[in-house]
Amino acid sequence: MAKRIGSICDNVRPLRAIHAVTAAIAFFAMQIFIVFYIFPQRSLTPLRAATFGLIQPSLVANLAILGIVVGLILVRTGGQRRYDIGWTGS
């Protein structure tokens, strides 16, 4: 059981600098790829039309970036747990 001091837990794993830099570079590279390649081709327009505008291309792009940067880089290669990146239950 983690020892709590207020709302801060003392068992949070620190993130190594190389993983933080990798996540930042991947984030910016994916943003550039999506803005200059995916959006101009309008390849996500059928998704918006099929859902009558409920799902926007920017939502899909941001969820993909979040999943790749957080899921693959921080959790898989960085060794972070759900608790370490702020995904905790009450």
N, CA, C and O atoms as CSV, one atom per row, in Angstrom:
chain,resi,resn,atom,element,x,y,z
A,1,MET,N,N,0.844,-1.185,0.000
A,1,MET,CA,C,0.000,0.000,0.000
A,1,MET,C,C,0.880,1.236,0.000
A,1,MET,O,O,1.871,1.299,0.728
A,2,ALA,N,N,0.531,2.193,-0.793
A,2,ALA,CA,C,1.319,3.414,-0.905
A,2,ALA,C,C,1.046,4.331,0.285
A,2,ALA,O,O,-0.082,4.452,0.762
A,3,LYS,N,N,2.093,4.955,0.734
A,3,LYS,CA,C,1.947,5.913,1.828
A,3,LYS,C,C,1.549,7.257,1.228
A,3,LYS,O,O,2.237,7.776,0.348
A,4,ARG,N,N,0.455,7.813,1.697
A,4,ARG,CA,C,-0.051,9.059,1.141
A,4,ARG,C,C,0.293,10.243,2.031
A,4,ARG,O,O,0.228,10.174,3.259
A,5,ILE,N,N,0.656,11.316,1.374
A,5,ILE,CA,C,0.875,12.589,2.064
A,5,ILE,C,C,-0.071,13.569,1.384
A,5,ILE,O,O,0.235,14.074,0.304
A,6,GLY,N,N,-1.188,13.837,1.986
A,6,GLY,CA,C,-2.208,14.648,1.322
A,6,GLY,C,C,-2.766,13.865,0.155
A,6,GLY,O,O,-3.325,12.786,0.352
A,7,SER,N,N,-2.629,14.376,-1.048
A,7,SER,CA,C,-3.088,13.658,-2.230
A,7,SER,C,C,-1.915,13.197,-3.085
A,7,SER,O,O,-2.117,12.744,-4.212
A,8,ILE,N,N,-0.699,13.303,-2.572
A,8,ILE,CA,C,0.480,12.916,-3.334
A,8,ILE,C,C,0.962,11.561,-2.843
A,8,ILE,O,O,1.097,11.347,-1.639
A,9,CYS,N,N,1.220,10.650,-3.764
A,9,CYS,CA,C,1.724,9.334,-3.405
A,9,CYS,C,C,3.235,9.304,-3.611
A,9,CYS,O,O,3.760,9.962,-4.509
A,10,ASP,N,N,3.911,8.554,-2.794
A,10,ASP,CA,C,5.360,8.515,-2.881
A,10,ASP,C,C,5.892,7.388,-3.761
A,10,ASP,O,O,7.107,7.215,-3.858
A,11,ASN,N,N,5.024,6.622,-4.399
A,11,ASN,CA,C,5.510,5.512,-5.210
A,11,ASN,C,C,5.346,5.752,-6.712
A,11,ASN,O,O,5.211,4.794,-7.473
A,12,VAL,N,N,5.354,6.974,-7.137
A,12,VAL,CA,C,5.257,7.294,-8.562
A,12,VAL,C,C,6.631,7.097,-9.186
A,12,VAL,O,O,7.628,7.618,-8.688
A,13,ARG,N,N,6.676,6.351,-10.267
A,13,ARG,CA,C,7.940,6.107,-10.954
A,13,ARG,C,C,8.337,7.348,-11.757
A,13,ARG,O,O,7.499,7.906,-12.466
A,14,PRO,N,N,9.567,7.783,-11.665
A,14,PRO,CA,C,9.991,8.913,-12.489
A,14,PRO,C,C,10.162,8.475,-13.939
A,14,PRO,O,O,10.488,7.321,-14.217
A,15,LEU,N,N,9.939,9.400,-14.848
A,15,LEU,CA,C,10.090,9.131,-16.274
A,15,LEU,C,C,11.486,9.554,-16.697
A,15,LEU,O,O,11.903,10.678,-16.416
A,16,ARG,N,N,12.204,8.677,-17.361
A,16,ARG,CA,C,13.540,9.013,-17.827
A,16,ARG,C,C,13.455,10.079,-18.908
A,16,ARG,O,O,12.481,10.132,-19.659
A,17,ALA,N,N,14.460,10.916,-18.988
A,17,ALA,CA,C,14.461,12.046,-19.927
A,17,ALA,C,C,14.372,11.586,-21.372
A,17,ALA,O,O,13.728,12.248,-22.187
A,18,ILE,N,N,15.001,10.473,-21.708
A,18,ILE,CA,C,14.976,9.997,-23.086
A,18,ILE,C,C,13.560,9.644,-23.523
A,18,ILE,O,O,13.203,9.852,-24.682
A,19,HIS,N,N,12.756,9.115,-22.616
A,19,HIS,CA,C,11.379,8.762,-22.960
A,19,HIS,C,C,10.515,10.017,-23.085
A,19,HIS,O,O,9.618,10.066,-23.926
A,20,ALA,N,N,10.771,11.016,-22.269
A,20,ALA,CA,C,10.034,12.271,-22.378
A,20,ALA,C,C,10.353,12.976,-23.695
A,20,ALA,O,O,9.456,13.510,-24.348
A,21,VAL,N,N,11.611,12.979,-24.079
A,21,VAL,CA,C,12.012,13.604,-25.343
A,21,VAL,C,C,11.442,12.825,-26.522
A,21,VAL,O,O,10.977,13.425,-27.490
A,22,THR,N,N,11.471,11.509,-26.453
A,22,THR,CA,C,10.894,10.682,-27.517
A,22,THR,C,C,9.403,10.938,-27.663
A,22,THR,O,O,8.897,11.034,-28.781
A,23,ALA,N,N,8.702,11.049,-26.554
A,23,ALA,CA,C,7.261,11.325,-26.599
A,23,ALA,C,C,6.991,12.692,-27.205
A,23,ALA,O,O,6.057,12.837,-27.994
A,24,ALA,N,N,7.784,13.696,-26.857
A,24,ALA,CA,C,7.590,15.039,-27.401
A,24,ALA,C,C,7.862,15.070,-28.899
A,24,ALA,O,O,7.108,15.686,-29.652
A,25,ILE,N,N,8.922,14.416,-29.336
A,25,ILE,CA,C,9.240,14.379,-30.764
A,25,ILE,C,C,8.156,13.633,-31.535
A,25,ILE,O,O,7.748,14.076,-32.609
A,26,ALA,N,N,7.687,12.514,-31.004
A,26,ALA,CA,C,6.628,11.755,-31.665
A,26,ALA,C,C,5.344,12.570,-31.748
A,26,ALA,O,O,4.647,12.530,-32.761
A,27,PHE,N,N,5.031,13.304,-30.692
A,27,PHE,CA,C,3.832,14.135,-30.684
A,27,PHE,C,C,3.899,15.185,-31.791
A,27,PHE,O,O,2.953,15.331,-32.565
A,28,PHE,N,N,5.000,15.908,-31.868
A,28,PHE,CA,C,5.120,16.947,-32.892
A,28,PHE,C,C,5.167,16.361,-34.298
A,28,PHE,O,O,4.584,16.931,-35.220
A,29,ALA,N,N,5.845,15.240,-34.475
A,29,ALA,CA,C,5.908,14.611,-35.795
A,29,ALA,C,C,4.526,14.147,-36.244
A,29,ALA,O,O,4.167,14.301,-37.411
A,30,MET,N,N,3.760,13.589,-35.332
A,30,MET,CA,C,2.421,13.134,-35.697
A,30,MET,C,C,1.489,14.306,-35.982
A,30,MET,O,O,0.654,14.226,-36.883
A,31,GLN,N,N,1.624,15.388,-35.228
A,31,GLN,CA,C,0.809,16.576,-35.502
A,31,GLN,C,C,1.088,17.099,-36.902
A,31,GLN,O,O,0.160,17.408,-37.650
A,32,ILE,N,N,2.355,17.198,-37.255
A,32,ILE,CA,C,2.731,17.687,-38.590
A,32,ILE,C,C,2.201,16.745,-39.661
A,32,ILE,O,O,1.667,17.198,-40.674
A,33,PHE,N,N,2.343,15.446,-39.450
A,33,PHE,CA,C,1.847,14.462,-40.417
A,33,PHE,C,C,0.340,14.587,-40.605
A,33,PHE,O,O,-0.150,14.557,-41.733
A,34,ILE,N,N,-0.379,14.723,-39.528
A,34,ILE,CA,C,-1.837,14.798,-39.625
A,34,ILE,C,C,-2.280,16.109,-40.268
A,34,ILE,O,O,-3.158,16.109,-41.130
A,35,VAL,N,N,-1.688,17.214,-39.862
A,35,VAL,CA,C,-2.116,18.512,-40.389
A,35,VAL,C,C,-1.772,18.670,-41.865
A,35,VAL,O,O,-2.577,19.205,-42.628
A,36,PHE,N,N,-0.602,18.220,-42.279
A,36,PHE,CA,C,-0.174,18.444,-43.651
A,36,PHE,C,C,-0.453,17.278,-44.596
A,36,PHE,O,O,-0.352,17.448,-45.811
A,37,TYR,N,N,-0.799,16.104,-44.080
A,37,TYR,CA,C,-1.033,14.973,-44.958
A,37,TYR,C,C,-2.454,14.415,-44.856
A,37,TYR,O,O,-3.114,14.239,-45.880
A,38,ILE,N,N,-2.928,14.140,-43.665
A,38,ILE,CA,C,-4.237,13.511,-43.492
A,38,ILE,C,C,-5.374,14.496,-43.751
A,38,ILE,O,O,-6.291,14.198,-44.516
A,39,PHE,N,N,-5.317,15.675,-43.113
A,39,PHE,CA,C,-6.413,16.630,-43.264
A,39,PHE,C,C,-6.564,17.156,-44.692
A,39,PHE,O,O,-7.698,17.234,-45.163
A,40,PRO,N,N,-5.495,17.523,-45.415
A,40,PRO,CA,C,-5.699,18.009,-46.790
A,40,PRO,C,C,-6.280,16.960,-47.731
A,40,PRO,O,O,-6.952,17.319,-48.698
A,41,GLN,N,N,-6.044,15.696,-47.481
A,41,GLN,CA,C,-6.599,14.655,-48.341
A,41,GLN,C,C,-8.061,14.368,-48.039
A,41,GLN,O,O,-8.731,13.665,-48.795
A,42,ARG,N,N,-8.547,14.907,-46.946
A,42,ARG,CA,C,-9.929,14.701,-46.516
A,42,ARG,C,C,-10.271,13.212,-46.402
A,42,ARG,O,O,-11.375,12.790,-46.747
A,43,SER,N,N,-9.315,12.433,-45.917
A,43,SER,CA,C,-9.535,10.991,-45.824
A,43,SER,C,C,-10.448,10.611,-44.665
A,43,SER,O,O,-10.955,9.490,-44.626
A,44,LEU,N,N,-10.666,11.517,-43.729
A,44,LEU,CA,C,-11.563,11.223,-42.613
A,44,LEU,C,C,-12.967,11.797,-42.814
A,44,LEU,O,O,-13.813,11.686,-41.927
A,45,THR,N,N,-13.214,12.402,-43.958
A,45,THR,CA,C,-14.536,12.971,-44.236
A,45,THR,C,C,-15.634,11.912,-44.275
A,45,THR,O,O,-16.726,12.177,-43.772
A,46,PRO,N,N,-15.406,10.726,-44.846
A,46,PRO,CA,C,-16.465,9.699,-44.810
A,46,PRO,C,C,-16.888,9.310,-43.391
A,46,PRO,O,O,-18.052,8.988,-43.152
A,47,LEU,N,N,-15.953,9.340,-42.468
A,47,LEU,CA,C,-16.293,9.043,-41.082
A,47,LEU,C,C,-17.222,10.104,-40.510
A,47,LEU,O,O,-18.171,9.786,-39.794
A,48,ARG,N,N,-16.948,11.358,-40.826
A,48,ARG,CA,C,-17.823,12.432,-40.356
A,48,ARG,C,C,-19.201,12.319,-40.997
A,48,ARG,O,O,-20.215,12.520,-40.328
A,49,ALA,N,N,-19.246,12.001,-42.278
A,49,ALA,CA,C,-20.533,11.872,-42.960
A,49,ALA,C,C,-21.335,10.684,-42.433
A,49,ALA,O,O,-22.556,10.770,-42.298
A,50,ALA,N,N,-20.659,9.587,-42.138
A,50,ALA,CA,C,-21.354,8.391,-41.654
A,50,ALA,C,C,-21.943,8.587,-40.263
A,50,ALA,O,O,-22.945,7.963,-39.914
A,51,THR,N,N,-21.321,9.455,-39.470
A,51,THR,CA,C,-21.827,9.693,-38.112
A,51,THR,C,C,-22.606,11.005,-38.019
A,51,THR,O,O,-22.905,11.477,-36.922
A,52,PHE,N,N,-22.933,11.590,-39.171
A,52,PHE,CA,C,-23.690,12.850,-39.249
A,52,PHE,C,C,-23.020,13.961,-38.447
A,52,PHE,O,O,-23.692,14.756,-37.789
A,53,GLY,N,N,-21.684,14.010,-38.508
A,53,GLY,CA,C,-20.932,15.081,-37.869
A,53,GLY,C,C,-20.617,14.855,-36.408
A,53,GLY,O,O,-20.013,15.714,-35.766
A,54,LEU,N,N,-21.018,13.710,-35.868
A,54,LEU,CA,C,-20.753,13.440,-34.462
A,54,LEU,C,C,-19.263,13.224,-34.198
A,54,LEU,O,O,-18.722,13.709,-33.205
A,55,ILE,N,N,-18.615,12.500,-35.090
A,55,ILE,CA,C,-17.177,12.243,-34.950
A,55,ILE,C,C,-16.448,13.125,-35.957
A,55,ILE,O,O,-16.583,12.956,-37.169
A,56,GLN,N,N,-15.684,14.054,-35.437
A,56,GLN,CA,C,-14.928,14.982,-36.275
A,56,GLN,C,C,-13.531,14.413,-36.542
A,56,GLN,O,O,-13.010,13.648,-35.730
A,57,PRO,N,N,-12.930,14.778,-37.663
A,57,PRO,CA,C,-11.568,14.301,-37.939
A,57,PRO,C,C,-10.555,14.723,-36.881
A,57,PRO,O,O,-9.612,13.983,-36.603
A,58,SER,N,N,-10.733,15.892,-36.292
A,58,SER,CA,C,-9.776,16.319,-35.262
A,58,SER,C,C,-9.872,15.436,-34.016
A,58,SER,O,O,-8.865,15.208,-33.346
A,59,LEU,N,N,-11.060,14.942,-33.700
A,59,LEU,CA,C,-11.211,14.023,-32.566
A,59,LEU,C,C,-10.466,12.729,-32.826
A,59,LEU,O,O,-9.759,12.231,-31.951
A,60,VAL,N,N,-10.618,12.182,-34.014
A,60,VAL,CA,C,-9.942,10.941,-34.365
A,60,VAL,C,C,-8.433,11.129,-34.343
A,60,VAL,O,O,-7.702,10.273,-33.846
A,61,ALA,N,N,-7.969,12.249,-34.883
A,61,ALA,CA,C,-6.530,12.522,-34.915
A,61,ALA,C,C,-5.964,12.657,-33.506
A,61,ALA,O,O,-4.912,12.092,-33.208
A,62,ASN,N,N,-6.637,13.385,-32.650
A,62,ASN,CA,C,-6.144,13.576,-31.286
A,62,ASN,C,C,-6.181,12.285,-30.476
A,62,ASN,O,O,-5.280,12.041,-29.673
A,63,LEU,N,N,-7.193,11.460,-30.667
A,63,LEU,CA,C,-7.240,10.172,-29.966
A,63,LEU,C,C,-6.136,9.242,-30.443
A,63,LEU,O,O,-5.560,8.496,-29.652
A,64,ALA,N,N,-5.841,9.288,-31.743
A,64,ALA,CA,C,-4.745,8.461,-32.266
A,64,ALA,C,C,-3.409,8.912,-31.698
A,64,ALA,O,O,-2.584,8.088,-31.303
A,65,ILE,N,N,-3.199,10.223,-31.658
A,65,ILE,CA,C,-1.950,10.743,-31.101
A,65,ILE,C,C,-1.846,10.395,-29.621
A,65,ILE,O,O,-0.782,9.983,-29.159
A,66,LEU,N,N,-2.914,10.551,-28.886
A,66,LEU,CA,C,-2.913,10.220,-27.458
A,66,LEU,C,C,-2.604,8.749,-27.245
A,66,LEU,O,O,-1.801,8.396,-26.381
A,67,GLY,N,N,-3.229,7.905,-28.018
A,67,GLY,CA,C,-2.994,6.471,-27.881
A,67,GLY,C,C,-1.569,6.072,-28.205
A,67,GLY,O,O,-0.993,5.226,-27.521
A,68,ILE,N,N,-0.996,6.664,-29.232
A,68,ILE,CA,C,0.365,6.304,-29.617
A,68,ILE,C,C,1.384,6.871,-28.647
A,68,ILE,O,O,2.274,6.157,-28.186
A,69,VAL,N,N,1.255,8.159,-28.335
A,69,VAL,CA,C,2.256,8.785,-27.465
A,69,VAL,C,C,2.176,8.225,-26.054
A,69,VAL,O,O,3.193,7.834,-25.481
A,70,VAL,N,N,0.985,8.183,-25.494
A,70,VAL,CA,C,0.860,7.704,-24.115
A,70,VAL,C,C,0.952,6.185,-24.058
A,70,VAL,O,O,1.708,5.633,-23.259
A,71,GLY,N,N,0.194,5.523,-24.894
A,71,GLY,CA,C,0.136,4.073,-24.830
A,71,GLY,C,C,1.419,3.375,-25.217
A,71,GLY,O,O,1.906,2.512,-24.487
A,72,LEU,N,N,1.964,3.738,-26.346
A,72,LEU,CA,C,3.153,3.031,-26.818
A,72,LEU,C,C,4.446,3.566,-26.224
A,72,LEU,O,O,5.286,2.796,-25.758
A,73,ILE,N,N,4.605,4.868,-26.238
A,73,ILE,CA,C,5.892,5.429,-25.825
A,73,ILE,C,C,6.033,5.478,-24.314
A,73,ILE,O,O,7.016,4.973,-23.772
A,74,LEU,N,N,5.078,6.072,-23.629
A,74,LEU,CA,C,5.228,6.236,-22.190
A,74,LEU,C,C,5.002,4.940,-21.419
A,74,LEU,O,O,5.745,4.639,-20.484
A,75,VAL,N,N,3.993,4.178,-21.797
A,75,VAL,CA,C,3.667,2.969,-21.039
A,75,VAL,C,C,4.559,1.798,-21.456
A,75,VAL,O,O,5.157,1.142,-20.604
A,76,ARG,N,N,4.648,1.538,-22.743
A,76,ARG,CA,C,5.412,0.374,-23.203
A,76,ARG,C,C,6.916,0.564,-23.040
A,76,ARG,O,O,7.574,-0.218,-22.354
A,77,THR,N,N,7.457,1.600,-23.671
A,77,THR,CA,C,8.913,1.761,-23.638
A,77,THR,C,C,9.385,2.486,-22.388
A,77,THR,O,O,10.502,2.258,-21.924
A,78,GLY,N,N,8.544,3.358,-21.838
A,78,GLY,CA,C,8.945,4.109,-20.656
A,78,GLY,C,C,8.720,3.383,-19.355
A,78,GLY,O,O,9.217,3.815,-18.315
A,79,GLY,N,N,7.978,2.281,-19.386
A,79,GLY,CA,C,7.752,1.496,-18.176
A,79,GLY,C,C,6.832,2.165,-17.165
A,79,GLY,O,O,6.865,1.827,-15.981
A,80,GLN,N,N,6.019,3.100,-17.609
A,80,GLN,CA,C,5.112,3.786,-16.702
A,80,GLN,C,C,3.862,2.937,-16.482
A,80,GLN,O,O,3.416,2.203,-17.364
A,81,ARG,N,N,3.316,3.064,-15.278
A,81,ARG,CA,C,2.060,2.385,-14.954
A,81,ARG,C,C,0.909,3.365,-15.139
A,81,ARG,O,O,1.124,4.564,-15.316
A,82,ARG,N,N,-0.323,2.842,-15.096
A,82,ARG,CA,C,-1.481,3.733,-15.205
A,82,ARG,C,C,-1.443,4.804,-14.129
A,82,ARG,O,O,-1.785,5.958,-14.388
A,83,TYR,N,N,-1.037,4.439,-12.941
A,83,TYR,CA,C,-0.984,5.383,-11.831
A,83,TYR,C,C,0.042,6.482,-12.096
A,83,TYR,O,O,-0.176,7.635,-11.723
A,84,ASP,N,N,1.151,6.138,-12.731
A,84,ASP,CA,C,2.219,7.093,-12.970
A,84,ASP,C,C,1.833,8.191,-13.954
A,84,ASP,O,O,2.366,9.299,-13.891
A,85,ILE,N,N,0.916,7.890,-14.853
A,85,ILE,CA,C,0.512,8.904,-15.825
A,85,ILE,C,C,-0.840,9.521,-15.495
A,85,ILE,O,O,-1.407,10.252,-16.307
A,86,GLY,N,N,-1.351,9.232,-14.319
A,86,GLY,CA,C,-2.555,9.905,-13.849
A,86,GLY,C,C,-3.858,9.183,-14.086
A,86,GLY,O,O,-4.921,9.751,-13.839
A,87,TRP,N,N,-3.817,7.948,-14.558
A,87,TRP,CA,C,-5.053,7.206,-14.764
A,87,TRP,C,C,-5.336,6.361,-13.536
A,87,TRP,O,O,-4.950,5.194,-13.472
A,88,THR,N,N,-6.009,6.953,-12.565
A,88,THR,CA,C,-6.319,6.238,-11.343
A,88,THR,C,C,-7.827,6.217,-11.128
A,88,THR,O,O,-8.551,7.100,-11.588
A,89,GLY,N,N,-8.267,5.224,-10.444
A,89,GLY,CA,C,-9.673,5.148,-10.088
A,89,GLY,C,C,-9.879,5.668,-8.683
A,89,GLY,O,O,-8.939,5.767,-7.894
A,90,SER,N,N,-11.106,5.993,-8.386
A,90,SER,CA,C,-11.366,6.497,-7.025
A,90,SER,C,C,-11.941,5.413,-6.144
A,90,SER,O,O,-12.222,5.655,-4.970
